[in-house]
Amino acid sequence: MILNLEEDKIRSHVGRDDLSVVKWRGQLSRRESGFRARSEAKKLASGAKLTMKKIAIVHDWLTGMRGGERCLEILCELYPEATLYTLLHNRGSVSETISRMHIRTSFVQKLPFVSSQYQKYLPLFPAAIEQFDLREYDLVISSSHCVAKGVITTPETCHICYCHTPMRYAWEMYYIYFSKNTVSPLFRWSIPFFMNYLRTWDERSSDRVDHFVANSENVKRRIGKHYRRQAQVIYPPVDTDYFELTGQQGEYYLVASALVPYKRVDLAVAAFNELGRPLLVIGEGSEKKKLVRMARENVRFMDWQPRHRLKEYYQGCKALIFPGEEDFGIVPVEAQACGKPVIAFGRGGATESVRGTYPNQNMISLPTGVFFYPQTGEALIEAVKFSDSAHLEPEVIRQHALRFDQKVFRQRIKDFTEKKLEEHRKNPE
């Protein structure tokens, strides 16, 4: 009778197939057997709880495949059983790996003209992200550069945030996004009041995250500054097997970027207007018309290109021009994976992804690019001219890019996530 009761208890925890682990052996008394069975059942139940987890992934929005979505794609590969929450989803805009996830959107999805004008609904985003009910999940992974980290979870849930950056238009780049040249007078008076609220919400909602992961040392410093939180750095993934070295000798310089103010593509256009060298600009954005008007005949523009075409332009260029200050910058790594040097502004994420040397300074060993500073057209012109004589070897450049391969990201983010989840379950507080 005691035997049957113990077996019933064990079955309720671990199932019929695991009973062999806790069965008594030899001459053990019934009392000893019952004690052993209860002890082993607790251990097995605890182990089952660690492996049988329910996972949610939260991403700000799904409107295209940029650096953040490449990180999200790996998370979806690691946890295909997870539910993916996002403010809105433009169908066909992201990869098949992401699209086949079970995707849940917020009320923002139903707002007028949201597919192309979603940025105008920014005031609603904090409320929208807080509407997701995540009480049933053991693990929540937010992929955040805006509001995704602000989801509400229970104390039993482990919330890990992969932070691409604290909300840049609320902090470092507020004066770039909302300058007199970018905002109409009709709305300019109200923006400071709203952004004050948004900064307060952004800072306070950071307390909802159990563990931060930053995509660079640059972003780690921002997290420390704005949120007063520590972060582990795990660099974002690049498919270096896809962006391979061909040995082509390019004649043109390349910019591949969103054409928005903080990217500072205007510096590149102005510099190459004066240099007269061929420059190809690939991208779209609010600055495009202005840039086209200021460009001379040696500067060409193209819309966003499919991935295979972008790879061909990387392989065919002489160097990549990267004039803005980025959180990290996956584009420079993709270009380096093709063996192409990068001429970059010497601040922000580029200083981590590029082993750069400066004009008129001692040459560093095994450089993969050239930095310019300050962020002016004159400094960029000097760097471009200096790159002609710098020893920038394609094989060396590619080897440097391999340290950011997606296999490295996949393993590091998986190990970090599993470790923190186990720690959280052992000690939820």
Helices and strands as residue ranges (DSSP letters): H 2-14, G 16-18, H 19-22, H 30-51, E 55-59, H 67-78, E 83-86, H 96-99, E 102-105, G 107-110, H 114-117, G 118-124, H 125-129, E 139-144, G 148-150, E 158-163, H 174-177, H 185-188, H 191-205, G 206-208, E 211-214, H 217-227, E 231-233, E 252-256, G 261-263, H 265-275, E 279-282, H 288-294, E 299-302, H 307-316, E 317-322, H 330-337, E 342-345, H 350-353, E 356-357, E 369-372, H 377-387, H 394-401, G 402-404, H 406-426
